Amino acid sequence: MQQFFITGVAGFIGFHTTLALLKQKKDSIVVGIDNMNAYYDVELKKND
């Protein structure tokens, strides 16, 4: 059994990497982590 630890799973690349691993490696353990904080102002994200 393989084990994977993915950082940045809330982002585009981390999310899709995690999904691909879960689909391809059915007998593996996939653990993901991300830092969900309010560092950037929400209004800056909306304006982009």
N, CA, C and O atoms as a CHARMM CRD file, in Angstrom:
* protein
*
  192
    1    1 MET  N      0.84600  -1.17700   0.00000 PROA 1      0.00000
    2    1 MET  CA     0.00000   0.00000   0.00000 PROA 1      0.00000
    3    1 MET  C      0.89500   1.24500   0.00000 PROA 1      0.00000
    4    1 MET  O      1.81600   1.36200   0.80900 PROA 1      0.00000
    5    2 GLN  N      0.61000   2.16200  -0.91400 PROA 2      0.00000
    6    2 GLN  CA     1.35500   3.41300  -0.97000 PROA 2      0.00000
    7    2 GLN  C      0.63000   4.48200  -0.16200 PROA 2      0.00000
    8    2 GLN  O     -0.59100   4.45300  -0.01000 PROA 2      0.00000
    9    3 GLN  N      1.41300   5.42000   0.34700 PROA 3      0.00000
   10    3 GLN  CA     0.85200   6.54000   1.09100 PROA 3      0.00000
   11    3 GLN  C      1.33800   7.83800   0.45100 PROA 3      0.00000
   12    3 GLN  O      2.50800   7.96500   0.08800 PROA 3      0.00000
   13    4 PHE  N      0.41900   8.80300   0.32000 PROA 4      0.00000
   14    4 PHE  CA     0.73600  10.09000  -0.27500 PROA 4      0.00000
   15    4 PHE  C      0.31800  11.19400   0.68100 PROA 4      0.00000
   16    4 PHE  O     -0.72900  11.11400   1.32400 PROA 4      0.00000
   17    5 PHE  N      1.14800  12.22500   0.76500 PROA 5      0.00000
   18    5 PHE  CA     0.84200  13.40600   1.56300 PROA 5      0.00000
   19    5 PHE  C      0.89800  14.59800   0.61400 PROA 5      0.00000
   20    5 PHE  O      1.96300  14.93300   0.09400 PROA 5      0.00000
   21    6 ILE  N     -0.23900  15.23100   0.39100 PROA 6      0.00000
   22    6 ILE  CA    -0.34600  16.32200  -0.57000 PROA 6      0.00000
   23    6 ILE  C     -0.55800  17.63500   0.18700 PROA 6      0.00000
   24    6 ILE  O     -1.43800  17.73400   1.04200 PROA 6      0.00000
   25    7 THR  N      0.25200  18.63300  -0.13600 PROA 7      0.00000
   26    7 THR  CA     0.06200  19.96100   0.44500 PROA 7      0.00000
   27    7 THR  C     -0.61800  20.85000  -0.58700 PROA 7      0.00000
   28    7 THR  O     -0.44700  20.66100  -1.79200 PROA 7      0.00000
   29    8 GLY  N     -1.38000  21.80500  -0.11300 PROA 8      0.00000
   30    8 GLY  CA    -2.06000  22.73300  -1.00700 PROA 8      0.00000
   31    8 GLY  C     -3.27200  22.12600  -1.69500 PROA 8      0.00000
   32    8 GLY  O     -3.54700  22.44700  -2.85100 PROA 8      0.00000
   33    9 VAL  N     -3.99900  21.25700  -1.00900 PROA 9      0.00000
   34    9 VAL  CA    -5.11900  20.55300  -1.63700 PROA 9      0.00000
   35    9 VAL  C     -6.31400  21.45700  -1.93800 PROA 9      0.00000
   36    9 VAL  O     -7.20200  21.05900  -2.69200 PROA 9      0.00000
   37   10 ALA  N     -6.35700  22.64600  -1.37700 PROA 10     0.00000
   38   10 ALA  CA    -7.46300  23.55400  -1.68000 PROA 10     0.00000
   39   10 ALA  C     -7.22400  24.30400  -2.98700 PROA 10     0.00000
   40   10 ALA  O     -8.14000  24.92800  -3.52200 PROA 10     0.00000
   41   11 GLY  N     -6.01700  24.24600  -3.49300 PROA 11     0.00000
   42   11 GLY  CA    -5.69900  24.90100  -4.76500 PROA 11     0.00000
   43   11 GLY  C     -5.99100  23.99700  -5.95100 PROA 11     0.00000
   44   11 GLY  O     -6.30200  22.81700  -5.78900 PROA 11     0.00000
   45   12 PHE  N     -5.88800  24.56100  -7.12900 PROA 12     0.00000
   46   12 PHE  CA    -6.21900  23.83800  -8.35600 PROA 12     0.00000
   47   12 PHE  C     -5.34800  22.59900  -8.55600 PROA 12     0.00000
   48   12 PHE  O     -5.86500  21.50400  -8.77500 PROA 12     0.00000
   49   13 ILE  N     -4.03800  22.76900  -8.48200 PROA 13     0.00000
   50   13 ILE  CA    -3.12200  21.65300  -8.74300 PROA 13     0.00000
   51   13 ILE  C     -3.23400  20.58900  -7.65900 PROA 13     0.00000
   52   13 ILE  O     -3.31600  19.39800  -7.95900 PROA 13     0.00000
   53   14 GLY  N     -3.23700  21.01600  -6.40000 PROA 14     0.00000
   54   14 GLY  CA    -3.34000  20.05100  -5.31100 PROA 14     0.00000
   55   14 GLY  C     -4.63800  19.27200  -5.33300 PROA 14     0.00000
   56   14 GLY  O     -4.65500  18.07000  -5.06700 PROA 14     0.00000
   57   15 PHE  N     -5.72200  19.95700  -5.64900 PROA 15     0.00000
   58   15 PHE  CA    -7.03500  19.30300  -5.70600 PROA 15     0.00000
   59   15 PHE  C     -7.06600  18.23900  -6.79000 PROA 15     0.00000
   60   15 PHE  O     -7.49500  17.11000  -6.55000 PROA 15     0.00000
   61   16 HSD  N     -6.60700  18.60200  -7.99100 PROA 16     0.00000
   62   16 HSD  CA    -6.66400  17.65600  -9.10500 PROA 16     0.00000
   63   16 HSD  C     -5.64200  16.53000  -8.96200 PROA 16     0.00000
   64   16 HSD  O     -5.88300  15.41400  -9.42200 PROA 16     0.00000
   65   17 THR  N     -4.52100  16.81000  -8.33500 PROA 17     0.00000
   66   17 THR  CA    -3.54900  15.75300  -8.05900 PROA 17     0.00000
   67   17 THR  C     -4.14000  14.74100  -7.09000 PROA 17     0.00000
   68   17 THR  O     -3.99400  13.53300  -7.27600 PROA 17     0.00000
   69   18 THR  N     -4.80000  15.23400  -6.06600 PROA 18     0.00000
   70   18 THR  CA    -5.43200  14.35500  -5.08400 PROA 18     0.00000
   71   18 THR  C     -6.51300  13.49900  -5.72500 PROA 18     0.00000
   72   18 THR  O     -6.58800  12.29800  -5.46800 PROA 18     0.00000
   73   19 LEU  N     -7.35100  14.11000  -6.56100 PROA 19     0.00000
   74   19 LEU  CA    -8.39100  13.34000  -7.24600 PROA 19     0.00000
   75   19 LEU  C     -7.79200  12.25100  -8.12500 PROA 19     0.00000
   76   19 LEU  O     -8.27800  11.12000  -8.13000 PROA 19     0.00000
   77   20 ALA  N     -6.74400  12.58300  -8.86500 PROA 20     0.00000
   78   20 ALA  CA    -6.10800  11.60600  -9.74600 PROA 20     0.00000
   79   20 ALA  C     -5.52700  10.44300  -8.94900 PROA 20     0.00000
   80   20 ALA  O     -5.65800   9.28600  -9.34900 PROA 20     0.00000
   81   21 LEU  N     -4.89000  10.74500  -7.83300 PROA 21     0.00000
   82   21 LEU  CA    -4.32700   9.67400  -7.00000 PROA 21     0.00000
   83   21 LEU  C     -5.42100   8.77500  -6.43700 PROA 21     0.00000
   84   21 LEU  O     -5.27000   7.55400  -6.41000 PROA 21     0.00000
   85   22 LEU  N     -6.50200   9.36400  -5.99400 PROA 22     0.00000
   86   22 LEU  CA    -7.60000   8.57400  -5.44200 PROA 22     0.00000
   87   22 LEU  C     -8.22700   7.66400  -6.49800 PROA 22     0.00000
   88   22 LEU  O     -8.65100   6.55200  -6.18500 PROA 22     0.00000
   89   23 LYS  N     -8.28700   8.12700  -7.73800 PROA 23     0.00000
   90   23 LYS  CA    -8.87500   7.31800  -8.80800 PROA 23     0.00000
   91   23 LYS  C     -7.92800   6.22200  -9.27500 PROA 23     0.00000
   92   23 LYS  O     -8.36600   5.10600  -9.55400 PROA 23     0.00000
   93   24 GLN  N     -6.63700   6.52600  -9.36500 PROA 24     0.00000
   94   24 GLN  CA    -5.67300   5.58100  -9.93100 PROA 24     0.00000
   95   24 GLN  C     -5.12700   4.59000  -8.90700 PROA 24     0.00000
   96   24 GLN  O     -4.85800   3.43800  -9.24700 PROA 24     0.00000
   97   25 LYS  N     -4.96400   5.01400  -7.68600 PROA 25     0.00000
   98   25 LYS  CA    -4.34100   4.19200  -6.64400 PROA 25     0.00000
   99   25 LYS  C     -5.39700   3.79000  -5.62200 PROA 25     0.00000
  100   25 LYS  O     -5.43200   4.33100  -4.51700 PROA 25     0.00000
  101   26 LYS  N     -6.23800   2.86500  -5.98100 PROA 26     0.00000
  102   26 LYS  CA    -7.38100   2.51100  -5.14100 PROA 26     0.00000
  103   26 LYS  C     -6.99400   1.94100  -3.78000 PROA 26     0.00000
  104   26 LYS  O     -7.75800   2.06900  -2.82400 PROA 26     0.00000
  105   27 ASP  N     -5.82800   1.31700  -3.67300 PROA 27     0.00000
  106   27 ASP  CA    -5.42300   0.72100  -2.40100 PROA 27     0.00000
  107   27 ASP  C     -4.44000   1.60500  -1.63400 PROA 27     0.00000
  108   27 ASP  O     -3.71100   1.11500  -0.77200 PROA 27     0.00000
  109   28 SER  N     -4.41500   2.89700  -1.93900 PROA 28     0.00000
  110   28 SER  CA    -3.47400   3.82200  -1.31000 PROA 28     0.00000
  111   28 SER  C     -4.16700   4.71200  -0.29300 PROA 28     0.00000
  112   28 SER  O     -5.39200   4.83800  -0.27200 PROA 28     0.00000
  113   29 ILE  N     -3.35200   5.31900   0.54200 PROA 29     0.00000
  114   29 ILE  CA    -3.81900   6.31200   1.50100 PROA 29     0.00000
  115   29 ILE  C     -3.36500   7.67600   0.99800 PROA 29     0.00000
  116   29 ILE  O     -2.18300   7.89100   0.73100 PROA 29     0.00000
  117   30 VAL  N     -4.32000   8.59200   0.87300 PROA 30     0.00000
  118   30 VAL  CA    -4.00700   9.95000   0.42400 PROA 30     0.00000
  119   30 VAL  C     -4.42300  10.90300   1.53300 PROA 30     0.00000
  120   30 VAL  O     -5.59100  10.94800   1.91900 PROA 30     0.00000
  121   31 VAL  N     -3.46000  11.66600   2.04500 PROA 31     0.00000
  122   31 VAL  CA    -3.71100  12.65900   3.08900 PROA 31     0.00000
  123   31 VAL  C     -3.40000  14.02600   2.50500 PROA 31     0.00000
  124   31 VAL  O     -2.34200  14.23300   1.91100 PROA 31     0.00000
  125   32 GLY  N     -4.32600  14.95400   2.67900 PROA 32     0.00000
  126   32 GLY  CA    -4.12100  16.30100   2.15000 PROA 32     0.00000
  127   32 GLY  C     -4.23600  17.34700   3.23400 PROA 32     0.00000
  128   32 GLY  O     -4.96600  17.17900   4.21000 PROA 32     0.00000
  129   33 ILE  N     -3.50100  18.43400   3.04700 PROA 33     0.00000
  130   33 ILE  CA    -3.52500  19.54000   4.00500 PROA 33     0.00000
  131   33 ILE  C     -3.41000  20.85300   3.24100 PROA 33     0.00000
  132   33 ILE  O     -2.79600  20.91500   2.17600 PROA 33     0.00000
  133   34 ASP  N     -4.00100  21.88800   3.79400 PROA 34     0.00000
  134   34 ASP  CA    -3.86600  23.22800   3.24000 PROA 34     0.00000
  135   34 ASP  C     -4.03400  24.22900   4.37200 PROA 34     0.00000
  136   34 ASP  O     -4.58000  23.90700   5.42700 PROA 34     0.00000
  137   35 ASN  N     -3.56400  25.42800   4.14200 PROA 35     0.00000
  138   35 ASN  CA    -3.66700  26.48800   5.13100 PROA 35     0.00000
  139   35 ASN  C     -4.80800  27.42000   4.72800 PROA 35     0.00000
  140   35 ASN  O     -4.66600  28.22200   3.80500 PROA 35     0.00000
  141   36 MET  N     -5.92300  27.30900   5.41600 PROA 36     0.00000
  142   36 MET  CA    -7.08200  28.14900   5.12500 PROA 36     0.00000
  143   36 MET  C     -7.07800  29.31500   6.10700 PROA 36     0.00000
  144   36 MET  O     -7.47400  29.17200   7.26400 PROA 36     0.00000
  145   37 ASN  N     -6.62700  30.46100   5.62900 PROA 37     0.00000
  146   37 ASN  CA    -6.58600  31.62900   6.50900 PROA 37     0.00000
  147   37 ASN  C     -7.12700  32.85300   5.78300 PROA 37     0.00000
  148   37 ASN  O     -7.46700  32.78600   4.60100 PROA 37     0.00000
  149   38 ALA  N     -7.20200  33.93000   6.47200 PROA 38     0.00000
  150   38 ALA  CA    -7.74200  35.16900   5.91700 PROA 38     0.00000
  151   38 ALA  C     -6.61800  36.15800   5.60000 PROA 38     0.00000
  152   38 ALA  O     -6.79000  37.36300   5.78100 PROA 38     0.00000
  153   39 TYR  N     -5.49000  35.67100   5.13700 PROA 39     0.00000
  154   39 TYR  CA    -4.34700  36.53400   4.85100 PROA 39     0.00000
  155   39 TYR  C     -4.68000  37.55400   3.76900 PROA 39     0.00000
  156   39 TYR  O     -4.37900  38.74000   3.90600 PROA 39     0.00000
  157   40 TYR  N     -5.30400  37.08400   2.69400 PROA 40     0.00000
  158   40 TYR  CA    -5.70300  37.99000   1.62200 PROA 40     0.00000
  159   40 TYR  C     -7.12200  38.46800   1.85800 PROA 40     0.00000
  160   40 TYR  O     -7.98800  37.69600   2.27100 PROA 40     0.00000
  161   41 ASP  N     -7.35400  39.74000   1.59400 PROA 41     0.00000
  162   41 ASP  CA    -8.68100  40.31000   1.73200 PROA 41     0.00000
  163   41 ASP  C     -9.63000  39.65700   0.72500 PROA 41     0.00000
  164   41 ASP  O     -9.27000  39.46500  -0.43600 PROA 41     0.00000
  165   42 VAL  N    -10.81600  39.32500   1.16300 PROA 42     0.00000
  166   42 VAL  CA   -11.78700  38.66200   0.31000 PROA 42     0.00000
  167   42 VAL  C    -12.13600  39.53800  -0.89500 PROA 42     0.00000
  168   42 VAL  O    -12.36400  39.01900  -1.98800 PROA 42     0.00000
  169   43 GLU  N    -12.18000  40.83300  -0.71100 PROA 43     0.00000
  170   43 GLU  CA   -12.50800  41.74700  -1.81300 PROA 43     0.00000
  171   43 GLU  C    -11.44900  41.71300  -2.90600 PROA 43     0.00000
  172   43 GLU  O    -11.78600  41.86500  -4.08100 PROA 43     0.00000
  173   44 LEU  N    -10.18300  41.52000  -2.55900 PROA 44     0.00000
  174   44 LEU  CA    -9.13700  41.39000  -3.57200 PROA 44     0.00000
  175   44 LEU  C     -9.36200  40.14900  -4.42800 PROA 44     0.00000
  176   44 LEU  O     -9.13400  40.18000  -5.63700 PROA 44     0.00000
  177   45 LYS  N     -9.80800  39.06000  -3.81100 PROA 45     0.00000
  178   45 LYS  CA   -10.06000  37.82500  -4.55000 PROA 45     0.00000
  179   45 LYS  C    -11.26400  38.00100  -5.47700 PROA 45     0.00000
  180   45 LYS  O    -11.26600  37.48500  -6.59500 PROA 45     0.00000
  181   46 LYS  N    -12.27300  38.71800  -5.02300 PROA 46     0.00000
  182   46 LYS  CA   -13.46500  38.91600  -5.85200 PROA 46     0.00000
  183   46 LYS  C    -13.16100  39.79800  -7.05000 PROA 46     0.00000
  184   46 LYS  O    -13.73900  39.59500  -8.11800 PROA 46     0.00000
  185   47 ASN  N    -12.26800  40.77500  -6.90200 PROA 47     0.00000
  186   47 ASN  CA   -11.96700  41.70300  -7.98400 PROA 47     0.00000
  187   47 ASN  C    -11.07300  41.12500  -9.05100 PROA 47     0.00000
  188   47 ASN  O    -10.97200  41.69200 -10.13900 PROA 47     0.00000
  189   48 ASP  N    -10.43000  40.02600  -8.77700 PROA 48     0.00000
  190   48 ASP  CA    -9.50000  39.42500  -9.74300 PROA 48     0.00000
  191   48 ASP  C    -10.17800  38.72200 -10.85000 PROA 48     0.00000
  192   48 ASP  O     -9.51600  38.17300 -11.73100 PROA 48     0.00000
